[in-house]
Amino acid sequence: MVLADLGRRINAAMSDLTASNVVDTAALDSLLKEICSALLEADVNVKLVATLRANIKKKINLKEPAQGINRKRQVQKTVFDELVALVDCQTETYKPRKGKTSVIMFVGLQGAGKTTSCTKLALFYHRRGFKVGLVCADTFRAGAFDQLKQNATKAKIPYYGSYTETDPVVVADAGVKRFKQEKFDIIIVDTSGRHRQEQELFAEMVQISETVKPDQTIMVLDASIGQAAESQSRAFKDAADFGAIILTKMDGHAKGGGAISAVAATNTPIVFIGTGEHIYDIEQFTPNQFISKLLGMGDMAGLVDHVKTLKLDQKDTIKHIEQGIFTVRDLRDQMSNVMKMGPLSKIGGMIPGLGQMMNEVGEEESTLRMKRMMYIMDSMTEKELDSDGKIFTEQPSRITRVAKGSGTTVREVEDVLSQQQTMAKMAKNIGGKKPRPKMKRINVR
């Protein structure tokens, strides 16, 4: 994703701060200057950037004595929180439930990727156990039904449309009624793309909405329009009261940062972002997880959810994460299944450190490094794999043995253990809300 450059620059600025001996006004100003410059180049509105800078300086008072306060961590947390606030409109979104029929209507401008997004969303819910149907109510664009039919067939999603009926209201009504009778959980209605000047199409859209009574109306926006997303979404909202937004083409344009922050300014939540042309290339948008991935901190919650949808044999790992545990074996299991999850470019940002490594050396080199990590863990004993990794710290000779056995270096083994410790900390945060069972004591011989 092109926003990776933004993440790299912010990370580099944070690393410079961490490496400095003292956090003073000069160090903070230098950090903020680099972050603000990176955000502006990512097309984020200058007023929003100024507000972020002011908020960070307000929350970090360097004049007060830092008694019991780790200044570096305070700065890191404040920067993270303000970046989240930049893309978070703090509005709850509609969530479909199994056993209850939900009608979701799509609207948007021509060429934004609306019909493709319909299929992506249908497949997203289908892989999570929902019974989903697609209705093509776009009778205006030639080939619209053929496109939806082709996409739905590829995704194995039931669909409804008509080659003879020209009234989109009639088609939408018939399709929704059919899927309701068949007890579908989610019914997605695709409508004609339109421009702000096309009053007749807007009137048609309102008529469809009044007929099918959607539980959620989603507007599809092209992320390449950047800051213009705010004015377009506001103009559209005046004509059609939509409740959520999907941003498409986030993988191919540097203005994605501007689009996300602009949409957040309208207090309309972004529910998904399109990250590629494949029907699987859609991600649920959660501000915290988005910023975490952007900064190379990983997205454990998203990774667990993704693994569940693929029905991989990860029961033990998921159970451990929910309990706040993450062993070396869990890391090996994660790595061995990563190849089954699709391209590294899609899931790399979910794993702490992997996204940053991909940005630095590319996908091919990252794959080779992951294979070497697997060699390292395959050279460990059963007890070492089932441990929390601390036995390597207690007995450094184990690191040397594993390095020789795997044909790698001591540094590479230490990097693997560091990766495991990072993920263990994240698992502890995820499982921290629940009482965690004690780790089984391991007798080291």
VOGU-3710 file (C-alpha; in Angstrom, 3 decimals, decimal comma):
1> mvladlgrri> 0,000/0,000/0,000  1,352/3,408/-0,934  0,650/4,716/2,563  3,538/2,504/3,689  5,891/5,420/2,963  3,954/7,500/5,490  4,405/4,748/8,061  8,129/4,479/7,335  8,683/8,205/7,797  6,768/8,377/11,065
11> naamsdltas> 8,576/5,272/12,331  11,935/6,767/11,402  11,092/9,950/13,293  10,010/7,933/16,353  13,224/5,883/16,178  15,308/9,058/16,183  13,476/10,188/19,311  14,001/6,817/21,013  17,715/6,878/20,192  18,185/10,354/21,684
21> nvvdtaalds> 19,475/10,665/25,238  16,886/13,175/26,351  13,439/14,273/25,261  13,477/18,058/25,218  11,623/20,762/23,294  14,047/20,576/20,379  13,657/16,786/20,055  9,853/17,025/20,220  9,746/19,847/17,652  11,964/17,840/15,294
31> llkeicsall> 9,668/14,819/15,669  6,519/16,843/15,039  8,062/18,581/12,038  8,811/15,243/10,344  5,413/13,734/11,199  3,524/16,784/9,956  5,587/16,913/6,780  4,849/13,229/6,111  1,108/13,733/6,689  0,954/16,745/4,396
41> eadvnvklva> 2,715/14,804/1,633  0,113/12,041/2,149  -2,498/14,685/1,256  -3,917/15,118/4,765  -5,649/18,470/5,214  -3,322/21,174/6,563  -5,859/22,235/9,234  -6,113/18,645/10,526  -2,318/18,388/10,639  -2,085/21,669/12,559
51> tlranikkki> -4,674/20,413/15,046  -2,759/17,149/15,527  0,460/19,077/16,192  -1,242/21,383/18,683  -2,886/18,475/20,521  0,384/16,587/20,896  2,226/19,657/22,233  -0,648/20,348/24,616  -0,645/16,815/26,055  3,137/16,659/26,498
61> nlkepaqgin> 4,277/19,315/28,911  8,068/19,129/28,990  8,264/21,920/31,569  6,829/19,677/34,273  9,292/17,312/35,994  9,095/13,772/34,594  8,701/12,050/37,960  7,624/8,458/37,366  6,982/9,222/33,682  8,802/7,648/30,768
71> rkrqvqktvf> 8,882/10,623/28,393  9,652/8,569/25,302  6,747/6,223/25,885  4,493/9,156/26,673  5,381/10,773/23,337  4,910/7,499/21,443  1,492/6,874/22,977  0,359/10,454/22,416  1,417/10,386/18,753  -0,387/7,061/18,259
81> delvalvdcq> -3,568/8,311/19,946  -3,630/11,525/17,879  -3,085/9,631/14,623  -6,019/7,393/15,544  -8,136/10,467/16,308  -7,238/11,841/12,880  -9,028/8,962/11,108  -11,680/8,142/13,708  -15,090/9,804/13,474  -16,178/8,012/16,692
91> tetykprkgk> -19,479/6,892/15,222  -20,856/3,390/15,707  -21,627/1,418/12,538  -24,397/-1,049/11,794  -23,408/-4,676/12,369  -25,407/-7,492/10,707  -26,433/-10,431/12,889  -26,958/-14,025/11,893  -30,593/-15,104/11,967  -31,845/-11,572/11,258
101> tsvimfvglq> -32,203/-10,327/7,680  -30,170/-7,196/6,987  -30,564/-5,205/3,760  -27,477/-3,245/2,719  -27,831/-0,764/-0,148  -24,833/0,527/-2,116  -24,671/4,010/-3,650  -21,851/5,978/-5,205  -20,398/7,867/-8,124  -19,710/6,225/-11,456
111> gagkttsctk> -16,355/4,489/-11,668  -15,719/4,289/-7,927  -15,778/0,472/-7,917  -19,249/0,048/-6,453  -20,282/-3,228/-8,127  -16,924/-4,861/-7,353  -17,173/-3,692/-3,732  -20,619/-5,305/-3,474  -19,112/-8,674/-4,332  -16,143/-8,159/-2,019
121> lalfyhrrgf> -18,416/-7,343/0,914  -20,702/-10,284/0,112  -17,714/-12,639/0,114  -16,356/-11,069/3,314  -19,557/-11,920/5,176  -20,003/-15,266/3,403  -16,599/-16,431/4,687  -17,753/-15,582/8,193  -20,771/-17,844/8,019  -23,470/-15,423/6,814
131> kvglvcadtf> -25,962/-16,410/4,122  -25,547/-13,582/1,588  -27,377/-12,635/-1,621  -26,636/-9,973/-4,259  -29,276/-7,920/-6,094  -28,402/-5,936/-9,231  -30,698/-2,886/-9,320  -28,443/-1,080/-11,806  -30,497/-1,049/-14,988  -28,891/2,184/-16,231
141> ragafdqlkq> -25,354/1,032/-17,090  -24,999/-1,441/-19,947  -23,366/-4,639/-18,722  -23,915/-3,920/-15,024  -25,878/-7,125/-14,448  -23,345/-9,166/-16,438  -20,529/-7,786/-14,284  -22,304/-8,551/-11,023  -23,333/-11,990/-12,318  -19,742/-12,813/-13,273
151> natkakipyy> -18,355/-11,601/-9,928  -21,027/-13,406/-7,908  -20,494/-16,652/-9,810  -16,751/-16,463/-9,172  -17,361/-15,846/-5,471  -20,126/-18,489/-5,335  -22,653/-15,946/-4,028  -26,369/-16,209/-5,010  -27,544/-13,263/-7,126  -30,695/-11,731/-8,610
161> gsytetdpvv> -31,192/-9,448/-11,599  -33,118/-9,052/-14,842  -32,277/-8,554/-18,522  -35,823/-7,458/-19,399  -37,062/-5,312/-16,490  -35,863/-1,722/-16,858  -37,315/-0,286/-13,639  -34,603/-0,599/-10,943  -37,170/-0,168/-8,157  -39,075/-3,232/-9,375
171> vadagvkrfk> -35,872/-5,285/-9,671  -34,652/-4,273/-6,212  -38,021/-5,031/-4,625  -38,311/-8,454/-6,290  -34,741/-9,452/-5,407  -35,012/-8,416/-1,759  -38,364/-10,196/-1,360  -36,984/-13,414/-2,852  -33,941/-13,516/-0,587  -36,060/-12,620/2,462
181> qekfdiiivd> -38,365/-15,545/1,721  -35,317/-17,795/1,566  -34,150/-16,549/4,983  -30,899/-14,887/3,864  -28,928/-13,090/6,601  -27,601/-10,297/4,357  -29,041/-8,905/1,125  -26,772/-6,473/-0,748  -28,452/-4,187/-3,305  -26,279/-2,611/-6,008
191> tsgrhrqeqe> -27,676/0,613/-7,543  -26,732/2,745/-10,551  -23,640/4,925/-10,311  -24,427/8,612/-10,596  -23,080/12,144/-10,544  -24,256/14,996/-8,350  -25,932/16,666/-11,345  -28,122/13,687/-12,220  -31,280/14,536/-10,296  -33,308/11,752/-11,927
201> lfaemvqise> -30,869/9,105/-10,756  -30,889/10,574/-7,262  -34,690/10,416/-7,236  -34,461/6,798/-8,396  -32,027/6,015/-5,582  -34,427/7,502/-3,021  -37,289/5,424/-4,454  -35,241/2,223/-4,166  -34,376/3,096/-0,585  -38,021/3,757/0,309
211> tvkpdqtimv> -39,018/0,435/-1,255  -36,395/-1,969/0,153  -35,938/-0,035/3,457  -32,207/-0,791/3,907  -30,772/-1,328/7,382  -27,553/0,258/6,155  -26,708/2,438/3,160  -23,055/2,437/2,117  -21,455/4,999/-0,172  -18,455/3,868/-2,225
221> ldasigqaae> -15,725/6,477/-2,698  -12,552/6,365/-4,803  -9,601/7,076/-2,472  -7,642/8,724/-5,296  -9,778/11,869/-4,973  -8,011/12,609/-1,679  -9,315/15,623/0,248  -12,139/16,041/-2,281  -13,728/13,043/-0,532  -15,068/15,420/2,115
231> sqsrafkdaa> -16,997/17,664/-0,290  -18,239/14,729/-2,353  -19,452/12,769/0,647  -21,167/15,851/2,117  -22,928/16,602/-1,193  -24,004/13,011/-1,537  -25,227/12,847/2,040  -27,534/15,811/1,416  -29,305/13,771/-1,279  -29,014/10,275/0,204
241> dfgaiiltkm> -28,656/9,762/3,923  -26,014/7,026/3,917  -24,546/5,713/7,157  -21,130/4,365/6,168  -18,401/4,561/3,521  -16,169/2,109/1,686  -12,964/3,606/0,281  -11,705/1,816/-2,832  -8,301/1,768/-4,592  -6,380/2,305/-1,361
251> dghakgggai> -3,560/0,189/-2,788  -2,786/2,453/-5,709  -2,791/6,081/-4,680  -0,860/8,269/-2,245  -3,950/10,389/-1,580  -5,476/7,618/0,540  -4,411/9,387/3,721  -6,209/12,519/2,597  -9,355/10,565/1,746  -9,483/8,780/5,101
261> savaatntpi> -8,970/11,922/7,168  -11,415/13,870/4,968  -14,143/11,289/5,392  -13,545/11,168/9,149  -14,164/14,925/9,210  -17,727/14,302/7,946  -18,484/12,086/10,976  -19,382/9,242/8,634  -17,566/6,028/9,541  -15,418/4,151/7,051
271> vfigtgehiy> -16,399/0,493/7,379  -14,109/-1,108/4,788  -11,222/-0,224/2,483  -10,486/-1,840/-0,865  -6,851/-2,895/-1,124  -6,654/-4,476/-4,591  -8,488/-5,838/-7,611  -9,019/-9,381/-6,295  -12,392/-10,249/-4,737  -10,635/-10,969/-1,426
281> dieqftpnqf> -8,952/-7,560/-1,354  -11,127/-5,817/1,216  -10,294/-5,027/4,828  -12,474/-3,985/7,708  -11,500/-0,487/8,765  -10,846/0,029/12,457  -8,901/3,221/13,301  -6,711/1,627/15,998  -5,834/-1,390/13,874  -5,256/0,736/10,767
291> iskllgmgdm> -2,752/3,028/12,514  -1,129/0,049/14,238  -0,520/-1,625/10,863  0,602/1,666/9,313  3,298/2,053/11,977  4,452/-1,575/11,658  3,047/-2,573/15,068  0,931/-5,384/13,620  -2,734/-6,228/13,943  -3,163/-9,345/16,060
301> aglvdhvktl> -6,950/-9,034/16,246  -7,195/-8,750/12,462  -4,800/-11,662/12,012  -6,849/-13,907/14,300  -10,026/-12,968/12,420  -8,365/-13,631/9,057  -7,089/-17,019/10,209  -10,562/-18,015/11,409  -12,108/-17,262/8,004  -9,542/-19,467/6,244
311> kldqkdtikh> -10,409/-22,420/8,500  -6,735/-23,177/9,117  -5,665/-25,483/11,921  -4,936/-22,717/14,387  -7,155/-23,605/17,330  -4,309/-23,792/19,831  -2,762/-20,487/18,730  -6,086/-18,634/18,769  -6,880/-20,103/22,187  -3,460/-19,016/23,481
321> ieqgiftvrd> -3,868/-15,470/22,142  -7,293/-15,171/23,769  -5,640/-16,257/27,035  -2,807/-13,778/26,636  -0,184/-16,411/25,746  2,063/-16,705/22,709  4,719/-19,441/22,624  7,544/-20,028/20,163  5,481/-22,869/18,685  2,622/-20,415/18,132
331> lrdqmsnvmk> 5,000/-18,226/16,126  6,098/-21,228/14,037  2,475/-22,203/13,399  1,686/-18,641/12,363  4,615/-18,531/9,951  3,807/-21,909/8,400  0,247/-20,760/7,717  1,157/-17,311/6,414  1,846/-18,755/2,964  -1,730/-20,074/2,879
341> mgplskiggm> -3,222/-16,668/3,636  -2,478/-15,130/0,258  0,221/-12,660/-0,843  2,507/-11,308/1,874  1,539/-7,814/0,727  -1,983/-8,477/2,016  -1,257/-9,865/5,485  2,262/-8,568/6,117  1,038/-5,522/8,035  -0,863/-7,722/10,494
351> ipglgqmmne> 2,331/-9,343/11,825  4,553/-7,049/13,913  7,810/-6,346/12,092  6,891/-8,200/8,896  5,254/-5,206/7,246  8,294/-3,045/7,982  10,617/-5,747/6,655  8,600/-5,964/3,425  8,822/-2,203/2,980  12,595/-2,365/3,336
361> vgeeestlrm> 13,519/-5,421/1,230  10,457/-6,300/-0,836  8,099/-9,277/-0,891  10,504/-11,818/-2,455  13,292/-11,176/0,042  10,752/-11,170/2,894  9,583/-14,635/1,834  13,172/-15,924/1,900  13,712/-14,467/5,367  10,518/-16,081/6,628
371> krmmyimdsm> 11,748/-19,460/5,360  14,970/-18,992/7,318  12,895/-18,187/10,397  11,090/-21,505/9,872  14,468/-23,315/9,622  15,423/-21,789/12,954  12,260/-22,887/14,765  12,399/-26,346/13,162  15,816/-26,746/14,796  14,419/-26,181/18,302
381> tekeldsdgk> 13,452/-28,907/20,765  9,846/-29,565/21,738  10,435/-27,941/25,121  11,904/-24,843/23,516  8,974/-24,535/21,115  6,422/-24,840/23,931  8,212/-22,272/26,073  7,706/-18,534/26,325  11,221/-18,028/24,947  12,848/-17,058/28,230
391> ifteqpsrit> 14,886/-20,283/28,453  17,036/-18,909/25,630  17,830/-15,848/27,733  18,608/-18,038/30,736  20,779/-20,392/28,672  22,357/-18,498/25,728  24,125/-21,692/24,583  20,761/-22,825/23,221  20,819/-19,917/20,758  24,224/-20,989/19,451
401> rvakgsgttv> 23,054/-24,612/19,084  19,918/-23,596/17,161  21,927/-21,295/14,869  24,341/-24,116/13,968  21,533/-26,629/13,502  19,567/-24,345/11,169  22,517/-23,052/9,176  21,803/-19,488/10,261  23,465/-16,886/12,485  23,066/-16,132/16,174
411> revedvlsqq> 21,683/-12,721/15,200  18,933/-14,343/13,105  17,943/-16,599/16,019  17,809/-13,579/18,317  15,608/-11,776/15,757  13,145/-14,703/15,779  12,999/-14,666/19,578  12,528/-10,894/19,527  9,618/-11,356/17,102  8,063/-13,923/19,434
421> qtmakmakni> 8,421/-11,612/22,421  6,775/-8,739/20,526  3,787/-10,890/19,603  3,644/-12,297/23,140  3,243/-8,758/24,496  0,425/-8,064/22,041  -1,259/-11,360/22,919  -1,012/-10,413/26,586  -2,804/-7,121/25,854  -5,548/-8,898/23,906
431> ggkkprpkmk> -6,063/-11,566/26,554  -5,521/-9,224/29,467  -9,250/-8,666/29,966  -9,773/-12,339/30,812  -8,219/-14,337/33,638  -5,283/-16,196/32,163  -4,233/-19,674/33,231  -0,673/-19,993/34,434  1,850/-21,262/31,905  2,802/-24,871/32,458
441> rinvr> 6,156/-25,030/34,190  8,864/-26,389/31,937  11,746/-28,364/33,442  14,909/-27,266/31,691  17,563/-29,941/31,406
//
